[in-house]
Amino acid sequence: MFGRGKPLLLHADDDPESLFFVRTALARLPVAVVGVEDGAAAVRFASEEIPSLVLLDVLLPGLDGVAVCHELRRNRGTQTIPIFMLSAMDTLKDMEKALAWGANGYLAKPVDSERLLRLVSRLLFPKTAGRLGAPVLAGGK
């Protein structure tokens, strides 16, 4: 079991720097962050461990992030997990496609660390999230 009672956050991204950035940005929160580098690993991990939140890059090897999102929505055990896309693909069409396939939101890269911190706080710790500032909307820095 991951996190020893902490909420589990799954982050799927094939860029090691992005995986490091998210882990570092969220280090102030009592969450266990697990990073995977491809879509199939994300589906497998989410199905086995049932994370509290999933962050997905759109461009992943194998299954892309939108396909991962779709698979998680089809699975009874993972269909209610909040899923947010974090991607450099930031056109309205990209965002609409991700939302149509079941994502709860979309943040364009580069993602500001404070904005990411507020988003995760709001989703996983709603009673204390107000202390970190305003809610997060789509967009990068």
N, C-alpha and C positions, 0 to 999 in steps of 0.2 A: 504494500500500500504506500502511496506517495503522500508526502506532506505531513504525516502524523497529525491528522485532524484539521489541517489548513485546507481551505478551498484549493482545488486543483485547476490550473489553467493550462490548456494545451495550446501551443503556438506552433503552427506549421509554416515553414519558410525554408527555401533551399539556400538562402544566403546566410552563412554563419555570422556575419556582422549584424544582420537583422535579429537573429536569434539572441545574440549577446546583448544588443540594444534593449530588447524587450525585457530580458531577464534583469538587466541592470536598472532599467527604468522602474521596474516593479519591486525592486529589492526592499523598499520601505514598507511594503504591505505584507501582511501575514498570509502569503499565498505560496503554493508550490508551483513553479513554472516548469513545464516539461516541453522541450523543443524537439520536433521531428522535421526531417528534411524532404519528405515526399508525401504525396496525397494518400497513397495506400497505407503508409505507416500512420497517418493521421486518422483514417477511418478505423483501422485496427485498434489503435490506442484508445480512441474515444469510445469504441464499442466495448472494450474490455474494462476500462477504468472509469468511464462516465464522468468527465471533468465538469466543473461548475461553469466554465466559459471556454470557448474556442476562438482563437485568433488565427485567421487563414490568409496567406498570401494568395493572390489569384493565380499567378504563374508558378505551378509546382510540377516537378517531374512526375510522369505517370498520370494520375488523376489530377486535374487542375483544381484550384480552390473552389470553384463553382460546383464542380462535380462532387467534391468532398462534401460540400454543404448539402447538396441534393441527397447524397447517400445518408448523411446523418439525419436529415429530415424524414427519410423513408423508414428508418430503424426506430421501432417503438421505444427502445431504451435511450436513444439519443435525440429524439425529435424535439424535445423542449429545451435543450441546452442553448443558451444564447450564443450566437455565432456572429462575429464581426470580421469583416474583410479588412486587411491592411495591405494596400497595394499601390505600386507606382502607376498602375493603370487607373487613371483618374477621370476618364470621360464619363459623361452622363449615361451613355450606353452601357459602359462597364458596371456602373453602380446599379442601374436599373436591372441588368441581368442578374447580378448577385442577389439583389433584393427579391426578384421574381422567383429565384430558386431557393429562397428561404433564409437568407442572411438577415440578421436583425439590424445591421448597420454597416457602414463602410467608411474607413478612414484612409485618406490618400497619403502616401509617403511623399516626402519625409514626415513622419509623425512626430509631433512635439512630445517630449517625455512627460511633461506636466499634464498635457491633454490626455495622454494614454493612462496616466495614473488616475486622473479624475474619472475616466470612463470605467476602468476596472473597479475602482472604489464604489462608484455609483451602482454598478451591477452586482458586486459581491458583498458589499457592506453598505446597503442603502441607509441605514440609521446614522452612520457617521460620515457619509460621503459629502454632505453639505459643508463640512469643515474644510474641504479641499477646493471649493470654488464652484463655478457654474458648470452645468452639464456640457457634455462633449457633443459637438456637431461634426458632420463630415468635413474633411479638409486636412491639409498638412499644416506646416508651420505658419 
